[in-house]
């Protein structure tokens, strides 16, 4: 069957259409996205502003037309931390439903971690043994570990690259004092949950998903996207530790000239690197293998598992 999944994230709103069948890998058919950056469209009171809501509704309508034109029979929609944390998140969802007819599920941080873990497990298979999965979004960091398709432990902490940039990093390039405070906060936050992850056992493979990790890996020498999704890619802690001070010394404009770094994510890349370095160091991960599947694929796979065969 052909289905669509709408992902309303902190940085990007992304519609992915796939051909999916029970027991098979979903095959991308088409996609549509906008860099809405919802988390930056908050009023001082914590509400998503009118301009962002209107643009989101316009995108959803455009996406619904594409879904119909492409012959999809189902459109799933979910939102993550930007809507989850907004004071008027429920009102935004109600308005979207009233104007488009679309019902949007708000995933908890732990739901995000579990769905991403499912996608990674399906990608690597049972022979991978225990997996540790890391995903840095715009608003949160998800961590999960397990030997099955359901992780033994799944946690989410407020260490998204966009969130940490806004809350801690001052200046372009960021000041040394703000860098030190951001690093201290990231490490303290991860240390609070590290014990839960380490107690369930050492991973056989540590895996990273999400755009932030993919850009960090590409910047550090991993294969470009033109080599396809099956090209092996990894990010080592040693390379990351080498790059963090170099990234911090650059302006956002200078970072856009690095391989694989998009203009929309360049400002957040220092924060993403700080979080990635902290998570790898504290959890004693020397290398992360990059997985092309992440949350959206996990949502699709979970949905396919619930359909009758």
N, C-alpha and C positions, 0 to 999 in steps of 0.2 A: 504494500500500500504506500501511497505517497502522503506524507504528513509534513506539517510545518511546526517549528518550535520557535517561539518568540522569547528572547532573553532580554529583560529590562535590567541592565546592569548599572553600576555607578558611573562607568565611563562611556559605554557604548550600548545602544539598543540594536539588537542583532536578530534578524529573522533568517532561519536556515530551513530550507526545504530538502527533504531526503526521501529516497525510496528505501523503505524499511520492511523487512520480513523477519518473522520469528526465527531465531537461530542463525541469522546472517548479519553481516556488518552493514550499518546504514550507509547508503551511497549518496553523497551530496548531489542535489539536482539544481539548486539555485540559492542565492542568498541576497540579502538586502540589509544595509546597516547605516546608522548615523552616529557620529560622535557627540551624543547629546550632553554627556557629562552632568548627569542629574545632581550628583552630590555637590556641584558648584552652583546649582540654581536653588539654593536655600535662602530663605529670608532670615533675618536675625532671630526670629522666633522658631526657626527650624522647619518651616513649611516649604514644600516644593513650590516655586513661584509659578505664576500664571503663564508666562511665556514658555516655560519648559513643559507644562501640562498640555498646552495647546499644540506644541510641536510634537509631543509624544502621540497625541491623539491623531494628528495628521499622518504621522508615520504608520500608525496602526491601520488606519483606513487604507493607505497605499499598500501596506502589506497584505491586508485582507483581499484586495483586488488581485494582487499577484498570486496569492494562494488559490483563488478561484480560477484564474486564467491558466495556472500550471496544473490544474486537475487534482489538487490535494483534497483529501477527504476529511482531514482533521487538522486543527490548529491548536496546539498547546501553548500556553503562555505562563511565564513565571517571572517574578521580580526578586531581586536580592537586596543587598544592604541599603541602597539609596532609598528605596520605598519603605523597607522594613524599619529604618531609623527615622524617617521623616515624621514630624508631628501630625501632618495631615495625610499620611499615607492611605488610611482607610477612605478618606474623602476622594483622593485621587483615583483609587480603584473603582469607587462607586460611580464617579463621573465617566471614567473610561467605559464601564459597562453600560451606562445609560446612553452614551453617544455612539458606541460601536457594537454593543451586544457581547463583547468579549469579557469572559471571566478570567482574571489573572490570579494565580496562586502565588502567595508570598512564601518563599522558602526560608526556613530558619538557617542559621549558619551551620548547624550540624547536618541539616538536610543537604546543604551544598557539599559538605565534605563527603557525605555518604554517596551522593550521586556521582561526584567526581571520582571517588574510589571505585565505584562499579565500572565506570568507563575505562579506567586504567587497568583494572583487573581483566576485563574482556580483551583489551588490547594486548596485554602481555601473556595472559593465559595462566593456567594452574602451575605450570612448570616454573614460574617465577618465584614461587614460595611466598614468604611473608613480604608484603609491600609496605613501604612508607610513602605516602603521597602528600605533596605540598602544592598549594595553589594560592597565588597572590592575586587578589582582585583589586578593584579600586577602593573598596571599603573595608575588606577583611582578609585575613589569612586563614585558610583552611588546612588542617593537618589530620591525617587519618592513617591507621596502621591495621593490618589484618592479613589472615591467610585465606579467607573465604571471599565471597562477593560482598558480604556485609562486613564492614571493618569491626575489629574488636574495640577500637576507640576512635571517635571522630570529634574533633574540637574546632571551634572557630573563635578567633580573637580579633579585636578591632585594629588590625595592622595592615590595612590596605594601603597601596602605594599612594593613592590620591589623598586618603584620609591623613596619613602621616605627613605628607607634604604640606597640607593645609594647617595641621595642628602644630608642627614643630619646625619646619624648615623655613628660614627667613633669608631672603636675598637671592640673587641670581648672579653668580653662584652662591649657594647657601653659606652663611657665616660659620666659622669654626665652632662657636658656642652652640648654635642651633643644631649643627651636626652631632656634637657630643651629646646634647640632650635627646635628640631623636634616637641615637644609638643606644643610649642608656634606657630609654623607655621601651624600645623594641626588645632588648635583651631581657629586661625585667618581666615583660609581658609573656614572652615565650617561656621563660624559666618557670613561670607559674603552672604551665600545663605540660612541661617536658617530662615530668615524672610519670604522668599517666601514659604517655606514649612509650617511654622506655621500659616500663614495667611489663608490657605485653610481649616483649621480645625484640631482638635485633633484626632489622629487615635484611632480607637477602638482596633486594634491589630497592633503592630509594629513587623516587620518580617525581618529576615536576611537570605540572601542566600550567596553562594560562599564558597570556600574551607577555606578561612581564618576564617570566622565566625564559620564554622563547627568545625575547629580545636580548636578555643578558647572555644567553648561550651563543647567539649569533654574533654579538659584539665580541665575545671572547674566542671566536674562531670556529663555531659550529657551522655545519653546511647551510647554505642559503635555502630559502623556500623553493627556489627554482629546481632544486634537486629532488623535490617530491616529498611526500609524507613518510615514506619508508626509509629515507636516509637516516642513519644513526646520528643522534645528536646528544651531547652531554654538556654539563657545566660542572667544573671542579671547584672546590672551595679555594684552592690555591689561586686559580685564575680570578675568581671573584674577589678575593682579598687584594689581589694586585690591582683590580679595576676600580674598587670603591674609592680610593683617594683620587684617582685620575678623573673619575666621573664627577666627584664633588668639586674639583677645581675648574670644571667647565661650566659655561653658561648653557641654558637650555638650547639656544640656537646652535652652539658648538656640538652638543650631543646629537642633534639631528643629522650631522654629517657622519656619524658612526654607522657601520654596517648593520642593517636590520632595525634601526631605531626610527620610529615614526615621529612626525612633528607633534602629534597629539599626545604622545606618551613621554616625550623627552623631559618635560618638567618633572614628571613623577619617577623617573628612572633612578635617581639617587636614593630616594626613599625605598623603592623596590629592592635595590641592591643591598641597602642596609638591613632590610627585613630578611632577605634571602641569606645573607651572610650570617646573621644572628641565628636563624633557624638551623642552618647547616652546622654551625660551630657548636651550639648548645646541644644539639641532638647527635653530634659526632658523625655527621654525614660528610664524607670526603668527595663524593661525586653524585650528582643527580642525572638520571637519564631523562631526556625530554620526551614526553608523550604527546602525540598530536591530538588525542581525544581528551576532552575535559567535561565540564558540567553539562553543556547542551547535549553531547552524545550520551551522557549518563541518563539524562531525562528521557531521551528517546528510547534507549535500551530498557529502562525501567517500564516505560509505557508498553513496549512490545511484549514484555514478560507478562503483563496483565491481560493481554488479549487472548481469546480462545484460539487454540491451534487447529 
